Amino acid sequence: MEKLKPGWKRDADGTPVSPDDWRSRYCVRAVVIPVASPAEHGKGSQEQWTQLRETLKDAWIRSTEAANWALRRLLANDVTRTPGDTKCPKMPKIYLYGERDWTGWSQSASAVLRTIEASYRSKRYQVVWTGGVSLPNVRYPYPYPVHNTLWKLYENPDGGLFFECRLPEQRVSMRLKGGSEYRHQLMSARWLIQNPHCRCEASIYTRGKQIVVKLVGWFPKEERAKTNAIMFIDTAEQSFLVARNARDEQLWIIHGDRCRDWIVRHDQYMQRWHDDRKYELRRPSRESRKYCEDMQAKCQKNNDRIDSFIKESAAQCVNHAKRRNLAKIIYNDSCQTLFPRFPWYQMRLALQQKCESAGIEFELSSGAEEADSARELVTEGVDAT
């Protein structure tokens, strides 16, 4: 089989596909499924869970240490601003992978280093030049990446979806959760089983006390009839999202009061919790640790709620556009006064990804871009006038 050009891929029948043609037919998506058990049937014994967690612990220690080492090396290799400098120079070249021995997990280590270097480059100007951001520190456990050739999915004839991969110490097999609440994830997983050439990198990490597996792959876009209809989706002062057509007629509205209540109540709870911890209160370390664990669980619950709300709202927008056979969505989130501390970027990204999967063009309104620029100027302390 002949070697492909950079960026080219092979279809299921081995036919070479150009990058533009491939991206017009497929889009990258991630599927996250929690681990149900390390055993083939049942919940698994305590010994099996202990063995699985010990194996994953070694992998997470490696990935976390490599991530922090890469950050320190990148900063040490970078330039130091002096009083006479007027322009931020280019980042010096560095080959992180060649500076250490990665025997036993070379492909996973390479993935960790690439991710960390990309993250450092995105924040380099603020870290090295303006000093607005300090060098981040990666917390344990950092997700352990698995190359697409080192993992596989399969379904047991008796039922159950299994994920098998190679870790630094040994190969492990885990049964993933199923049921009606995971029907969309299972459909995506079955696509990857039937089309192994569409698999990308997988990763294993924790969400609270739960072990989860993230599967990344290329999934087909929906084919849609050609049309010129457009829908405008804007944020408003009294509502979360308002949709209008080209004639400025309101199509539907999402108020999002429940999400706003979640954010306000969570902020009040955290403020009262911090107030109770401030004055003349010295607890033993074990009890303080329990308080911190309770706080983390509360924050995780709030974050999960908001994440679900974002995905549901994005799905509502795209499903409505599909039902009306619309070709394009123009999104404007410049008005952000109703929701305090809402992750608007996640909402924008979720809507863009849903549109890409459905074959609908997504465009960010110029008003939203101007609002982003103004917020960046305020954040960096630059006078906008």
Residue, then its C-alpha position, 0 to 999 in steps of 0.5 A: m500500500e502506497k504511502l499517503k501524503p501529509g494530511w491524507k487519510r484512507d476510507a474504509d475500502g482503502t481509497p485515499v481521501s484528501p484533507d478537504d474532502w475528508r473534513s467535508r464528510y467527517c467531523v471530530r467529536a469526543v464521546v465520554i463514557p464512565v467505567a462500569s466495572p473492571a470485570e466482564h460481568g457484574k460490578g467487579s470485586q474489590e480486588q479487581w477495582t484495586q488492581l485497576r486503580e493501581t495500574l491507572k495510578d501509575a499511568w496518571i503519575r507519569s502523565t502528570e509528572a511529564a506535563n509539569w516537567a514540560l511546562r518548566r522546560l518550556l519556561a526555562n527555554d523561553v526568553t526573559r523580558t528586559p526593560g529595553d525590549t519593545k516586542c515579544p520575540k518568537m518562541p525559541k525552538i525546543y524538542l521536548y521528546g528528545e530530552r528524556d527517555w520515554t520507554g514503555w509509553s512513548q506514544s502517550a508521552s508524545a501526546v502529553l508533550r504536544t498538548i502541553e506545548a500547545s497550551y503553553r504557546s496559547k498563553r505564552y504572551q501573557v506568561v512571558w511578556t505581560g506577566g498577567v498569567s503565572l505558569p500553570n501547575v498541572r494537578y494529579p491526575y492528568p488524563y492519560p492519552v492512548h494512541n489510536t493504535l493502542w486501544k480498541l472497542y468491542e461488544n460482548p455477545d452477551g451484552g456490554l461495551f468494553f474498552e481495552c488499551r495498553l498502559p505502561e505496566q500492562r493491558v487493561s480491559m474495562r466494561l463501560k456503562g450502558g443503558s438508555e441514558y447513554r444511548h447517544q454515546l453507545m451509538s457513537a461507540r458502535w460507529l467506531i467499532q464498525n469504522p476503526h479507521c475513524r478512531c483518534e486518540a483516547s484518554i482515561y481520567t477521573r471525574g470526581k471519584q469516577i473513572v471515565v474514558k474519552l473516545v475521540g473519532w471522526f464521525p459523519k456529517e449529516e447530508r442536508a438539502k441546499t437552502n439559503a434560510i438563516m436563523f439569528i440567535d441572540t442573547a438578551e437582557q431578560s432571556f438566555l437565547v432568542a431566535r429570529n428569522a431573516r424578517d426579524e420575527q421571533l421563532w422561539i425563546i429560552h429564558g434559562d431561569r433554572c440555570r441562573d438560579w443554579i449559579v446564584r444559589h451556588d455563589q451564595y453557598m460558596q460565599r457563606w461557606h467561606d465566611d464560616r471558615k474565616y474567623e477563629l476556626r482551626r480544625p484538624s487536618r482530617e476534618s478540614r480535608k472533609y470540608c474541602e471534599d464536600m466543597q469540591a463535590k458541590c462545585q462538581k455538581n454545579n459544573d455538571r448541571i451547567d454543562s448539561f444545560i449548555k448541551e441541551s440548549a445547543a441541541q435545541c437550537v440545532n434541532h429547530a434549525k434542522r426541522r425548518n431546514l435552515a442552512k445557517i445560524i448566526y450567533n451573537d452573545s454580546c449581551q451577557t448581563l442576565f447570567p453572572r459567571f456563565p461560560w459563554y465560550q463553552m456555549r458558543l463552542a457547543l453550538q458550533q460543534k452541533c452545527e458542524s455535525a448537522g451540516i449547518e453553517f455557523e457564523l459568529s456575529s460581528g457584535a460578539e467579536e467586538a464584545d470579546s475584543a472589548r472584554e480582552l482590553v478591560t482584562e489586560g488593563v488597556d485603555a480602550t479609548 
